[in-house]
Amino acid sequence: MKSTIDLSILITATNRANMEKQLDEAVAVARTAAIYEGCRGILITRHSIDSFTVALSDGVPYGLTRELQEWQPKAPVVHQQPQDC
């Protein structure tokens, strides 16, 4: 029986290209660990606009990658002009 691997990679991106590159690299590392282990899938969690975690997860079946959005963008503030009666 293979042992489980404690894997959690935190990513903080400075721009879109950097974010995609770091996520691709982290997923590749996680995929290698998942294949070795053979029992968990990969979970990508977005914590904020520029912060992500890539981890192996018991909640994701082996062979799958899922995304979780913990961060919700703020709704734009709409300022209305007072109307004359």
Backbone as numpy.savetxt, mean C-alpha at the origin, in Angstrom:
# Nx Ny Nz CAx CAy CAz Cx Cy Cz
8.11 -28.17 6.66 7.27 -26.99 6.66 8.16 -25.74 6.66
7.83 -24.79 5.80 8.59 -23.55 5.74 8.12 -22.59 6.82
9.03 -21.78 7.31 8.65 -20.78 8.31 8.09 -19.54 7.64
7.32 -18.76 8.41 6.80 -17.51 7.87 7.85 -16.42 8.00
7.74 -15.44 7.15 8.70 -14.34 7.10 8.00 -13.08 7.57
8.60 -12.38 8.53 8.05 -11.11 8.99 8.55 -10.03 8.04
7.67 -9.57 7.14 8.08 -8.62 6.13 7.10 -7.45 6.09
7.60 -6.26 6.29 6.82 -5.04 6.18 7.77 -3.94 5.71
7.49 -3.40 4.53 8.36 -2.38 3.93 7.60 -1.06 3.89
8.12 -0.05 4.57 7.51 1.27 4.59 8.11 2.12 3.48
7.25 2.78 2.72 7.68 3.62 1.60 7.15 5.03 1.83
8.04 6.00 1.70 7.65 7.40 1.70 8.15 8.00 0.39
7.23 8.40 -0.45 7.58 8.88 -1.79 7.70 10.40 -1.82
8.60 10.87 -2.66 8.79 12.31 -2.82 8.14 12.83 -4.10
7.88 11.92 -5.05 7.20 12.29 -6.29 6.60 11.03 -6.91
5.80 11.20 -7.94 5.07 10.07 -8.55 6.02 8.99 -9.10
7.04 9.39 -9.82 7.98 8.42 -10.40 8.71 7.66 -9.30
9.12 8.36 -8.28 9.79 7.74 -7.14 8.85 6.76 -6.44
7.59 7.14 -6.27 6.60 6.29 -5.63 6.43 4.98 -6.40
6.24 5.08 -7.70 6.04 3.88 -8.52 7.27 2.97 -8.48
8.46 3.55 -8.55 9.69 2.77 -8.51 9.82 2.04 -7.18
9.61 2.77 -6.08 9.73 2.15 -4.75 8.68 1.07 -4.53
7.45 1.31 -4.99 6.41 0.30 -4.84 6.73 -0.95 -5.66
7.18 -0.76 -6.90 7.56 -1.91 -7.73 8.66 -2.74 -7.07
9.67 -2.06 -6.52 10.78 -2.76 -5.87 10.31 -3.49 -4.61
9.46 -2.84 -3.81 8.96 -3.47 -2.58 8.08 -4.67 -2.89
7.24 -4.57 -3.91 6.38 -5.69 -4.30 7.24 -6.85 -4.81
8.30 -6.57 -5.52 9.20 -7.64 -6.00 9.83 -8.38 -4.82
10.26 -7.64 -3.80 10.83 -8.27 -2.60 9.77 -9.11 -1.90
8.57 -8.53 -1.75 7.48 -9.25 -1.08 7.07 -10.50 -1.87
7.05 -10.41 -3.19 6.70 -11.55 -4.02 7.70 -12.69 -3.83
8.99 -12.36 -3.78 10.01 -13.39 -3.55 9.79 -14.06 -2.20
9.51 -13.27 -1.17 9.25 -13.83 0.17 7.98 -14.68 0.17
6.94 -14.21 -0.52 5.68 -14.95 -0.57 5.86 -16.29 -1.28
6.62 -16.30 -2.35 6.87 -17.56 -3.08 7.65 -18.53 -2.21
8.66 -18.04 -1.51 9.45 -18.88 -0.61 8.56 -19.49 0.47
7.70 -18.64 1.05 6.85 -19.06 2.16 5.68 -19.93 1.68
5.04 -19.49 0.60 3.98 -20.29 -0.01 2.63 -20.30 0.68
2.35 -19.31 1.55 1.05 -19.37 2.24 0.34 -18.02 2.40
1.00 -16.90 2.14 0.36 -15.59 2.29 0.53 -14.76 1.03
-0.40 -13.82 0.88 -0.33 -12.90 -0.24 0.26 -11.57 0.19
0.20 -10.60 -0.72 0.81 -9.29 -0.51 -0.28 -8.24 -0.32
-0.11 -7.41 0.71 -1.03 -6.31 0.97 -0.28 -5.00 0.86
-0.77 -4.11 -0.01 -0.22 -2.76 -0.16 -1.21 -1.81 0.50
-0.75 -1.11 1.54 -1.62 -0.20 2.29 -1.16 1.24 2.07
-2.10 2.09 1.68 -1.79 3.51 1.52 -2.22 4.23 2.80
-1.25 4.84 3.48 -1.51 5.51 4.75 -1.76 7.01 4.57
-1.17 7.59 3.55 -1.35 9.02 3.27 -1.01 9.24 1.80
-1.00 10.48 1.39 -0.73 10.78 -0.02 0.63 10.25 -0.47
1.60 10.15 0.46 2.95 9.74 0.08 3.52 8.60 0.92
2.68 7.90 1.68 3.17 6.85 2.57 2.42 5.54 2.34
3.21 4.47 2.14 2.67 3.15 1.85 3.41 2.09 2.67
2.74 0.96 2.90 3.40 -0.22 3.46 3.12 -1.38 2.51
4.14 -2.15 2.22 4.00 -3.39 1.46 4.37 -4.51 2.42
3.45 -5.47 2.60 3.67 -6.52 3.59 3.04 -7.83 3.14
3.53 -8.93 3.71 2.85 -10.21 3.56 1.70 -10.21 4.55
0.55 -10.78 4.14 -0.64 -10.72 4.98 -1.39 -12.05 5.02
-1.80 -12.44 6.22 -2.63 -13.63 6.37 -4.01 -13.42 5.74
-4.43 -12.16 5.63 -5.73 -11.83 5.08 -5.79 -11.82 3.56
-4.66 -12.06 2.92 -4.61 -12.10 1.46 -4.16 -13.50 1.05
-4.96 -14.20 0.24 -4.57 -15.54 -0.17 -3.26 -15.55 -0.97
-2.52 -16.64 -0.81 -1.26 -16.81 -1.54 -1.51 -16.64 -3.04
-0.63 -15.91 -3.69 -0.73 -15.70 -5.14 -1.44 -14.42 -5.52
-2.02 -13.72 -4.53 -2.74 -12.49 -4.81 -2.05 -11.28 -4.19
-2.30 -10.12 -4.78 -1.86 -8.84 -4.22 -3.10 -7.97 -4.11
-3.31 -7.42 -2.91 -4.47 -6.55 -2.69 -4.01 -5.19 -2.19
-4.86 -4.20 -2.41 -4.57 -2.84 -1.96 -5.61 -2.42 -0.93
-5.14 -1.68 0.08 -6.00 -1.15 1.12 -5.76 0.34 1.21
-6.84 1.10 1.19 -6.75 2.56 1.26 -7.15 2.99 2.66
-6.19 3.32 3.52 -6.49 3.83 4.86 -6.64 5.34 4.85
-6.16 5.97 3.80 -6.12 7.42 3.69 -7.26 7.90 2.81
-7.94 8.92 3.26 -9.00 9.52 2.46 -8.63 10.98 2.19
-8.56 11.36 0.94 -8.25 12.76 0.63 -9.34 13.67 1.21
-8.93 14.84 1.63 -9.89 15.80 2.16 -10.74 16.34 1.02
-12.02 16.50 1.31 -12.92 17.06 0.32 -12.61 18.55 0.16
-12.71 19.06 -1.04 -12.45 20.49 -1.23 -13.48 21.34 -0.48
-13.03 22.44 0.04 -13.91 23.36 0.75 -14.54 24.29 -0.29
-15.84 24.36 -0.24 -16.58 25.21 -1.18 -17.09 26.41 -0.40
-16.70 27.58 -0.82 -17.17 28.81 -0.19 -18.29 29.38 -1.04
-19.44 29.54 -0.42 -20.58 30.09 -1.13 -20.75 31.57 -0.77
-21.10 32.32 -1.76 -21.38 33.74 -1.56 -22.76 33.88 -0.94
-22.91 34.75 0.05 -24.24 34.97 0.62 -25.19 35.50 -0.47
-26.37 35.04 -0.43 -27.36 35.49 -1.41 -28.22 36.60 -0.83
-28.55 37.55 -1.68 -29.44 38.63 -1.26 -30.87 38.10 -1.21
-31.62 38.51 -0.22 -33.02 38.07 -0.08 -33.95 38.88 -0.91
